[in-house]
Amino acid sequence: MLIVTEDRVDLRAEPLVGQSATGKDPEQLTQLIYGENVRLLDERPGWSYVEAVEQQQFADGHWRGYTGWVQSQYLAEVPDQQATHVVASFAAPAFSEPSTVRAPIAALSMGVHVVAVYAETGWTQVRLADGRTAFVSSGDLRSLSESTQWWRQQLIDDAQHFLGSAYFWGGRSVPNQVQHPRSGIDCSGLTNLLYRVAGIDIPRDAHDQYLASSHMEPSGLEPGDLVFSVAKADGPLFDHVMLYKGGDVLIEASMEAGCAREVSFKEKFTCSLIDLRNGGLAPQHRLAFGRASASR
């Protein structure tokens, strides 16, 4: 097993570096983040064909990880280690000692899994992907083993950090256009990353998230549940997913709007949630409602 050693890297359909940070790039499959596990399947000069085992999809009749090409320089072989914590803040600077006096030696973004070595007042020592140890503020981390009854509210709170962030086709990373022009989130990248921070694994793409969720009527929606849509003219597979915030409000990464935003059912579908609960239908879209498992 290999791990990703860069903050974020593109998984490509062909071994070609992506050029544009805007528009729909058919070669852009998804993004891998620091410390993520991949399985090596093939190699070409400068490139590795891998299975992204932490990003599941339903293909050829079974579940498996996304497959694609990634630049080999961003991968390393390390001993197997079980992550204990996830970075829960937008960016978590990592220091060589439990102090902010010196410049950080790394910056860990939201969703990155780490192995905690030990904790002291206000700090947690973690093992980095390259084998080094570093200190991270304990407030930037969340335990992967401790379940919480507040996970739904955590999803909503974490989603607020992304509002206004640029939409990026195939994106699944904290936006940082200064250092990483090819960064950002698409609709299912946002929901996948938010649930990852909550310690809950869901598939990568919208329709796969639908397949893996428990389906329900709109009357059963609770904050943190998923809402799936597809234009009726576009076929049977759901191609968009949103996070239900509560009331009539959804949180989505919208290609049309070019960013992550809050939007009402009424604005999005010309039909409010109350209308849907009373048997109404969205005139131009097919909708479904799902609940991801809270098991960790």
C-alpha positions as CSV (number, residue, x, y, z in Angstrom):
1,M,0.0,0.0,0.0
2,L,1.2,3.5,-0.8
3,I,0.2,6.8,0.7
4,V,-0.1,10.3,-0.7
5,T,2.7,12.7,0.5
6,E,1.4,15.9,-1.0
7,D,-1.4,18.1,0.4
8,R,-3.6,17.3,-2.5
9,V,-3.1,15.6,-5.9
10,D,-5.3,14.9,-8.9
11,L,-6.4,11.4,-9.9
12,R,-6.6,11.5,-13.7
13,A,-8.3,9.2,-16.2
14,E,-5.1,9.4,-18.3
15,P,-1.5,10.2,-17.3
16,L,-1.7,13.8,-18.2
17,V,-1.3,16.8,-16.0
18,G,-4.5,18.9,-15.7
19,Q,-4.1,22.5,-17.0
20,S,-7.2,24.5,-16.2
21,A,-8.7,25.1,-12.8
22,T,-12.1,26.0,-14.3
23,G,-14.7,24.2,-16.3
24,K,-15.5,20.5,-16.7
25,D,-12.4,18.5,-17.3
26,P,-13.4,14.9,-18.4
27,E,-9.9,13.6,-17.4
28,Q,-10.2,14.9,-13.8
29,L,-11.6,12.0,-11.7
30,T,-11.1,13.1,-8.1
31,Q,-8.5,14.3,-5.7
32,L,-6.4,12.5,-3.1
33,I,-5.3,14.2,0.1
34,Y,-2.2,13.9,2.3
35,G,-1.8,10.5,4.0
36,E,-4.6,8.8,1.9
37,N,-4.0,5.2,1.1
38,V,-3.8,3.9,-2.5
39,R,-3.1,0.5,-4.0
40,L,-0.6,0.4,-6.9
41,L,-1.9,-1.4,-10.0
42,D,0.4,-0.3,-12.8
43,E,3.2,2.2,-13.6
44,R,4.5,4.3,-16.5
45,P,7.4,6.8,-16.4
46,G,6.5,9.4,-13.9
47,W,3.0,8.0,-13.3
48,S,1.3,5.4,-11.2
49,Y,-2.0,3.8,-11.9
50,V,-3.7,3.3,-8.5
51,E,-6.9,2.3,-6.7
52,A,-8.0,5.0,-4.3
53,V,-9.2,2.6,-1.6
54,E,-10.7,5.3,0.6
55,Q,-13.0,6.6,-2.2
56,Q,-15.4,3.9,-3.0
57,Q,-17.6,3.6,-6.1
58,F,-20.0,0.9,-7.4
59,A,-18.6,-0.4,-10.7
60,D,-18.9,-3.7,-12.6
61,G,-21.3,-5.0,-10.1
62,H,-19.3,-4.4,-6.9
63,W,-17.8,-1.8,-4.7
64,R,-14.2,-0.8,-5.2
65,G,-12.0,2.2,-5.0
66,Y,-11.7,4.8,-7.7
67,T,-8.9,3.9,-10.2
68,G,-6.8,6.4,-12.1
69,W,-3.4,7.9,-12.7
70,V,-1.4,10.0,-10.2
71,Q,2.1,11.5,-10.5
72,S,4.5,9.0,-8.8
73,Q,6.5,11.7,-7.1
74,Y,3.5,12.3,-4.7
75,L,3.4,8.7,-3.5
76,A,5.5,6.8,-0.9
77,E,5.6,3.4,0.6
78,V,5.3,3.4,4.4
79,P,4.5,0.8,7.1
80,D,0.8,0.2,7.7
81,Q,-0.5,2.5,10.4
82,Q,-4.0,3.0,11.8
83,A,-5.2,6.6,11.8
84,T,-6.6,7.8,15.1
85,H,-7.6,11.4,14.4
86,V,-8.8,13.5,11.5
87,V,-8.0,17.2,10.9
88,A,-11.3,19.1,11.6
89,S,-10.2,22.7,10.9
90,F,-9.7,24.2,7.5
91,A,-5.9,24.2,8.0
92,A,-3.9,22.8,10.8
93,P,-0.2,24.0,11.0
94,A,2.1,21.3,12.3
95,F,5.2,22.3,14.3
96,S,8.5,20.6,15.2
97,E,7.8,21.3,18.9
98,P,4.6,22.2,20.9
99,S,5.0,25.9,20.3
100,T,4.2,28.5,17.6
101,V,7.4,30.3,18.0
102,R,9.0,28.7,14.9
103,A,7.5,28.4,11.5
104,P,5.4,25.2,10.9
105,I,7.0,22.3,9.1
106,A,3.8,21.3,7.4
107,A,0.2,22.4,6.9
108,L,-2.5,19.7,7.2
109,S,-5.9,20.4,5.6
110,M,-9.4,19.4,6.6
111,G,-10.0,15.7,6.2
112,V,-6.4,14.5,6.6
113,H,-6.1,11.4,8.8
114,V,-3.2,11.3,11.3
115,V,-1.8,8.9,13.9
116,A,-1.6,10.5,17.3
117,V,1.5,9.5,19.3
118,Y,0.6,11.3,22.6
119,A,-1.1,14.4,23.8
120,E,0.0,17.1,26.3
121,T,-1.7,20.4,27.3
122,G,-3.2,21.9,24.2
123,W,-1.0,19.8,21.8
124,T,-1.0,16.4,20.1
125,Q,2.1,14.9,18.6
126,V,1.2,13.1,15.4
127,R,3.2,11.0,12.9
128,L,3.3,12.5,9.4
129,A,3.2,10.5,6.2
130,D,6.9,10.8,5.7
131,G,7.6,9.3,9.1
132,R,8.4,12.5,10.9
133,T,6.6,13.5,14.0
134,A,5.0,17.0,14.5
135,F,2.9,18.8,17.0
136,V,-0.6,20.0,16.1
137,S,-3.0,22.0,18.2
138,S,-5.4,19.5,19.8
139,G,-8.3,21.8,18.9
140,D,-7.6,21.1,15.2
141,L,-8.1,17.4,15.6
142,R,-11.1,15.1,16.1
143,S,-10.9,11.5,17.3
144,L,-12.0,8.8,14.8
145,S,-12.9,6.4,17.6
146,E,-15.1,8.6,19.8
147,S,-18.6,8.9,18.5
148,T,-20.7,11.9,19.3
149,Q,-24.4,12.6,19.3
150,W,-23.6,16.0,17.8
151,W,-22.2,14.7,14.5
152,R,-25.1,16.1,12.5
153,Q,-24.5,19.6,13.9
154,Q,-20.8,19.1,13.2
155,L,-21.6,18.4,9.6
156,I,-23.5,21.7,9.3
157,D,-20.9,23.7,11.2
158,D,-18.0,22.3,9.1
159,A,-19.9,23.0,5.9
160,Q,-20.1,26.7,6.8
161,H,-16.3,27.0,6.3
162,F,-16.8,26.1,2.6
163,L,-19.4,28.7,1.8
164,G,-18.2,30.9,-1.0
165,S,-15.3,28.5,-1.9
166,A,-14.7,27.9,-5.6
167,Y,-16.3,25.0,-7.4
168,F,-13.7,22.7,-9.0
169,W,-14.8,19.8,-11.1
170,G,-13.5,16.6,-9.5
171,G,-12.4,18.6,-6.5
172,R,-12.2,17.1,-3.0
173,S,-9.9,19.5,-1.1
174,V,-9.9,22.6,1.0
175,P,-9.7,25.5,-1.5
176,N,-6.3,27.3,-1.6
177,Q,-6.0,29.0,-4.9
178,V,-2.8,30.9,-4.0
179,Q,-0.7,27.8,-3.3
180,H,-2.9,25.2,-5.1
181,P,-4.8,26.7,-8.1
182,R,-6.3,23.3,-8.8
183,S,-8.1,23.0,-5.5
184,G,-11.7,23.2,-4.4
185,I,-14.7,21.0,-4.3
186,D,-17.5,19.6,-6.4
187,C,-20.9,18.6,-5.1
188,S,-20.0,15.0,-4.0
189,G,-16.5,16.0,-3.1
190,L,-17.9,18.4,-0.5
191,T,-20.3,15.8,1.1
192,N,-17.6,13.1,1.0
193,L,-15.1,15.4,2.8
194,L,-17.6,16.6,5.4
195,Y,-18.6,13.1,6.3
196,R,-15.0,12.0,6.4
197,V,-14.3,14.8,9.0
198,A,-17.3,13.4,11.0
199,G,-15.6,10.0,11.0
200,I,-18.2,8.5,8.6
201,D,-17.1,6.9,5.3
202,I,-19.4,7.5,2.3
203,P,-18.7,6.9,-1.4
204,R,-17.2,9.5,-3.6
205,D,-19.8,10.3,-6.3
206,A,-23.4,11.5,-6.0
207,H,-25.1,8.4,-7.4
208,D,-22.9,6.1,-5.4
209,Q,-23.7,8.1,-2.2
210,Y,-27.4,7.5,-3.1
211,L,-26.8,3.8,-3.5
212,A,-25.1,3.5,-0.2
213,S,-27.6,5.5,1.8
214,S,-30.9,4.6,3.5
215,H,-33.7,6.1,1.5
216,M,-36.5,8.0,3.0
217,E,-39.4,10.3,2.3
218,P,-38.9,14.1,2.5
219,S,-40.9,14.1,5.7
220,G,-38.1,12.2,7.4
221,L,-35.3,14.6,6.6
222,E,-33.0,15.8,9.4
223,P,-30.1,18.2,9.3
224,G,-27.0,16.4,7.8
225,D,-29.1,14.1,5.6
226,L,-28.4,14.0,1.8
227,V,-30.6,15.3,-1.0
228,F,-30.0,13.9,-4.5
229,S,-31.2,15.4,-7.8
230,V,-31.0,14.9,-11.5
231,A,-32.7,16.8,-14.3
232,K,-35.5,14.7,-15.7
233,A,-34.0,15.1,-19.2
234,D,-30.6,13.8,-18.1
235,G,-31.3,10.1,-17.4
236,P,-31.8,7.8,-14.4
237,L,-28.5,8.4,-12.4
238,F,-28.3,11.1,-9.8
239,D,-25.6,13.6,-10.7
240,H,-25.9,16.1,-7.9
241,V,-25.9,15.8,-4.1
242,M,-26.6,18.4,-1.4
243,L,-26.5,18.5,2.4
244,Y,-29.7,19.3,4.1
245,K,-29.2,22.1,6.7
246,G,-32.7,22.4,8.1
247,G,-35.8,24.4,7.3
248,D,-36.0,24.9,3.6
249,V,-32.2,25.3,3.2
250,L,-29.6,23.1,1.4
251,I,-25.8,23.4,1.3
252,E,-24.3,22.6,-2.1
253,A,-21.2,23.0,-4.2
254,S,-22.8,24.3,-7.4
255,M,-21.1,24.3,-10.8
256,E,-23.8,26.7,-12.0
257,A,-23.1,29.2,-9.2
258,G,-19.4,28.5,-9.3
259,C,-19.0,28.1,-5.6
260,A,-20.4,26.4,-2.4
261,R,-23.5,28.1,-1.2
262,E,-26.7,27.9,0.8
263,V,-29.9,27.7,-1.4
264,S,-33.5,27.0,-0.6
265,F,-35.5,24.1,-2.1
266,K,-37.8,26.8,-3.5
267,E,-35.0,28.6,-5.3
268,K,-33.4,25.4,-6.5
269,F,-36.4,23.4,-7.6
270,T,-39.3,25.9,-7.6
271,C,-40.9,23.7,-5.0
272,S,-40.4,24.1,-1.2
273,L,-39.7,21.2,1.2
274,I,-43.2,21.8,2.6
275,D,-44.6,21.3,-0.8
276,L,-42.6,18.1,-1.3
277,R,-43.8,16.8,2.1
278,N,-47.4,17.5,1.0
279,G,-46.9,15.4,-2.2
280,G,-45.7,18.1,-4.5
281,L,-43.1,17.4,-7.2
282,A,-40.2,19.4,-8.5
283,P,-41.3,20.1,-12.1
284,Q,-37.9,19.7,-13.8
285,H,-36.0,17.4,-11.5
286,R,-36.2,14.0,-9.9
287,L,-35.3,14.0,-6.2
288,A,-34.3,11.5,-3.6
289,F,-33.5,11.7,0.0
290,G,-30.9,9.6,1.9
291,R,-29.3,9.0,5.3
292,A,-25.7,7.9,5.6
293,S,-24.9,5.4,8.3
294,A,-23.4,7.0,11.5
295,S,-21.4,3.8,12.3
296,R,-17.7,4.5,12.5
